[in-house]
């Protein structure tokens, strides 16, 4: 079985982020052949095409980290029925300069948690539209809209509900299968 490097984005900059806790849970429940590295977004300046000829160190480090990944995972809240600006800014940096889009053919999956009943569903659709334009190879199913009720997760990422743990474990298994399928057809150079 091949080992795959998964770079993951946490869309929230909150020190108490439930999506960061969710990312810990996903890593705990993932198949052992997936290895995880966070793709940091909180240190990025705002994107401007003025930088396209010479990327600053932090955005260049982001692009290098994505290039070192076999797949990307987005774990994000929904902000105003879309995605947080910090995450969109990171995607914009990674998608440029023109012709050097870091997401081209990249296996990708999207998941998110909110306290609300629809569990980031609308935000995820917004993110999927962005990733489609970036030509990422998205896992279309299963979808995962997590309603984060009090006590569902411990801060270390333990899941205190068996059916949720089973669902998240299946999601990560499917993501592992998706990565293998995509890379079989579209190996990373
Ligand atoms: C929110 N929240 C929110 N929730 C939701 O279900 N749909 C939404 O559109 C929004 N919009 C929104 C905008 C802004 C600016 C904030 C700060 C919050 C609530 C959000 O789901 C909640 O704060 C989560 O806890 C955010 O995730 P993290 O930061 O805890 O990972």
Boltz pocket constraint, residues with backbone or C-beta under 6 A from the ligand:
constraints:
  - pocket:
      binder: B
      contacts: [[A, 12], [A, 13], [A, 14], [A, 16], [A, 17], [A, 18], [A, 19], [A, 20], [A, 76], [A, 77], [A, 78], [A, 79], [A, 80], [A, 81], [A, 82], [A, 113], [A, 114], [A, 115], [A, 116], [A, 119], [A, 120]]
      max_distance: 6.0
